[in-house]
Every structure is written in structure tokens, then in C-alpha cells.
Amino acid sequence: MIVSALTDPPDLDTALRTLWGASPMPFAAAVDNPHLSDTFQAPQRRLEELVALRASGLLHGPNGVGKTLLVQHVLRSLCVHTRA
């Protein structure tokens, strides 16, 4: 079996659409500061409440809506708070 590497890999947006059928990335590409958008802040507050209560929850949504970006942002903010 011969496996060849991609010589010109697709950009991230194309890869997400082709591989996972993702919609446009609303938090990464659509706004400059995703953490300032109302759409981002509501679930962020809920995740922070879960952390404060030491509770668990489920974050769900279609491909490409920003779930991973949201969790990364919340985790980064937790790291900053624990270092201070």
C-alpha cells in the first residue's frame, strides 16, 4: 500500500467543511474578540457556574459552532485565576 502525504493541505475552513460538515466558525472567524460576543458570554457564564459549584454538565451543539473554543477560553481563564 502506498500512502502519499498532502503536498498542499487545505485551509482549516475547507478541511472542517469537507471532513466534518462544519458550519462557518462563528467565534474564530466571524468576530475579532469572541469572548465579547453575547452568543459566547451566555454559555461561558454557565460553564463558569458549573466550575464554581464543582458540578458537571454537558456542552453540545453542531459541528463548528465554537464548543472547543469556548472550553479553551474558560480553561485559560481558570489558569489565570489560579496563578494570581
C-alpha positions as CSV (number, residue, x, y, z in Angstrom):
1,M,0.0,0.0,0.0
2,I,1.4,3.4,-1.0
3,V,0.4,6.4,1.1
4,S,1.3,9.9,-0.1
5,A,1.3,13.0,2.0
6,L,-0.6,16.1,1.0
7,T,1.7,18.5,-0.7
8,D,-0.8,21.3,-0.4
9,P,-3.1,20.7,2.5
10,P,-6.5,22.6,2.5
11,D,-7.0,25.6,4.7
12,L,-8.8,24.9,8.1
13,D,-12.2,26.2,6.9
14,T,-12.2,23.9,3.9
15,A,-10.9,20.9,5.9
16,L,-13.7,21.4,8.6
17,R,-16.4,21.6,5.9
18,T,-15.2,18.6,4.0
19,L,-14.2,16.3,6.8
20,W,-16.9,17.1,9.4
21,G,-19.5,19.1,7.6
22,A,-18.9,22.0,10.0
23,S,-20.6,25.3,9.6
24,P,-18.5,28.5,9.4
25,M,-16.6,29.1,12.6
26,P,-18.7,31.9,14.3
27,F,-16.4,32.7,17.1
28,A,-13.0,32.3,15.5
29,A,-13.5,33.9,12.1
30,A,-16.7,35.9,12.4
31,V,-15.7,38.2,15.3
32,D,-12.3,39.6,16.4
33,N,-12.9,39.1,20.1
34,P,-15.2,36.0,20.5
35,H,-15.3,36.4,24.3
36,L,-17.0,39.8,23.9
37,S,-20.0,38.4,21.9
38,D,-23.3,37.8,23.6
39,T,-23.5,34.4,21.9
40,F,-20.2,33.4,23.6
41,Q,-20.8,35.0,27.0
42,A,-24.0,33.2,27.9
43,P,-22.6,29.6,27.7
44,Q,-19.3,30.9,29.2
45,R,-21.2,32.1,32.3
46,R,-22.9,28.7,32.6
47,L,-19.7,26.8,32.4
48,E,-18.1,29.1,35.0
49,E,-21.1,28.5,37.3
50,L,-20.6,24.7,36.9
51,V,-17.0,25.1,37.8
52,A,-17.8,27.3,40.8
53,L,-20.4,24.7,42.0
54,R,-18.0,21.8,41.2
55,A,-20.8,20.3,39.2
56,S,-20.8,18.6,35.9
57,G,-22.7,19.5,32.7
58,L,-22.9,18.7,29.0
59,L,-21.8,21.1,26.3
60,H,-23.4,20.2,23.0
61,G,-24.1,21.7,19.6
62,P,-23.5,21.2,15.9
63,N,-20.1,21.0,14.3
64,G,-18.3,24.3,14.0
65,V,-20.3,26.4,16.5
66,G,-17.4,27.1,18.8
67,K,-17.6,24.5,21.6
68,T,-13.9,23.8,21.7
69,L,-13.0,27.5,21.5
70,L,-15.4,28.2,24.4
71,V,-13.9,25.5,26.6
72,Q,-10.4,26.6,25.8
73,H,-11.3,30.1,26.8
74,V,-12.8,29.1,30.1
75,L,-9.9,26.8,30.9
76,R,-7.4,29.6,30.1
77,S,-9.3,32.0,32.4
78,L,-9.2,29.4,35.2
79,C,-5.4,29.1,34.8
80,V,-5.0,32.8,35.0
81,H,-7.1,32.9,38.2
82,T,-5.2,30.1,39.9
83,R,-1.8,31.8,39.2
84,A,-2.9,35.1,40.7
